[in-house]
Structure formats: C-alpha cells, structure tokens
C-alpha cells in the first residue's frame, strides 16, 4: 500500500504554503497525503489578510476520522494557532504510532503572526516532546528558546536549546543566515550538517511547510531521520531554485519542479 502521510495545518488560500503546499509535496514525493485543517487563512502573495481557527472538536474529529480508518505512516504539524489546538494535537500525535514532524510555525513569510503568544508554553511543554523531528527556523528558535543565532557557530547552541524541550531530533534551519544555506540536524549525540547553494530567488513562500512535509514523506517510506532530512533538503533546494512569481509579492516555491526538470 502507498505510504500515507497526514498534515495537520492551516489552509493557505494562495496555495503556496500550509496544507496546500504539504499535499503538493507529498504528491511529488510519491506518498498519499491527507489533511486535518486547523485554521483557514485569507492569504496571498503580499500577506495574510485574515485567519480563523477551527473549533478543537472539528480538528479532533478530522484527525480521528483519518487515523482510525485509513491509518498513517507519518504526521506533520504546521499552523496550530492557539494553545487549545496545540494541546489537542499534541495528545493526538502522542497516541499515534507514527513519527511526527513538528514545524513550530510562528509567523508567515510576510511577518504575520500565526501562533498566539499564549500558545508558546504549550508548544514547548506539550508539542515538542511529542516530536520525532522539530524543524524551527531561526526566528522560531528565538521565539521558543530565546537563543539568537547570528552565525553558523550558534546553530549548535540553538539545537541544544530546542532538544531541551524533548524532541528526538532538532533540525535548525539556517536559511536566514548569509552565505550558503546550512542546516544542522542533531539528536544530541550525532550531528549532520546539510549544505546547499543559496539561490538568488525571492519567491520562497512555503519553504518551511514544504521541507517538513518532505521529511514526513521520507519517514513514511521507512527512511531513517538523517536520510529523510537529507533527501528533503535536496527536494526543497530544487523547489526554491524553481520558485516563481505569483501576484504582486513573494511567489511560492515550485513543488512540481522535478516534473519539469530535464531528464
């Protein structure tokens, strides 16, 4: 049976991030994507004009409907919006026998808040301990831990702080640093440094969602965490290189870049 991956995240009406990006990524990587929508956003290339979270009972019902009947080989979380939603999802994934990739989404690409400040403690105390892999960017590291990463040398300190909340692995994404795009994956015992050339392309909407979904897709096929992350990094690097203009602002990465790549 085709591997099945469940995304628990918000909807992006512009199609570049959120559940839409997750499902495109899963399709591109050969797994069956399913979704639990936690919030609906009015969103386009220039920002988020509105966001409405779903009731916890609606989110819980979606999750149970999929997991109890179809089953999952991996779960990925994205925008969870409120402490109540964070805690409900943490309980659900803790009770699911599948790896969980937690993308602790705090703000959108345009700087719009997607997580209530009151939910940060719930992310730290409930969600991160349930994660197989946590994938914060540098802004999210600062938001969750207070650690400010200003150079590659700071990535270890950031990873140590994130691991202190309990995920099995931390992937600290260094995309906001200058120079090449370098990320650090570690479980506290082994380190994997992932490097890729930085592409001069401003159309990078959806990178975090895409990377986390690609990791979950790899885990669902049975890959170990380091291999799943390495392959996901390769996929998202290609998607960034092929990112395209859409609307008046920041366009999305190209989830289907491999379909159009020369063979």
Secondary structure, DSSP 8 states (H G I E B T S, - for coil): ---EEEEEEEEETTSSSHHHHHHHHHHHTT-EEEEEEEEEEEEETTEEEEEEE--HHHHHHHHHHHHHHT--SEEEE---BSHHHHHHHHHHHHTSSSEEEE----B-TTS-B-B-GGGHHHIIIIIGGG-SEE--BHHHHHHHH-----SGGGHHHHHHHHHTTT-SEEEEE-TTSSSSEEEEEE-SS-EEEEEE-----S--BTHHHHHHHHHHHHHHTT--HHHHHHHHHHHHHHHHHT----TTS--B--TTHHHHS--
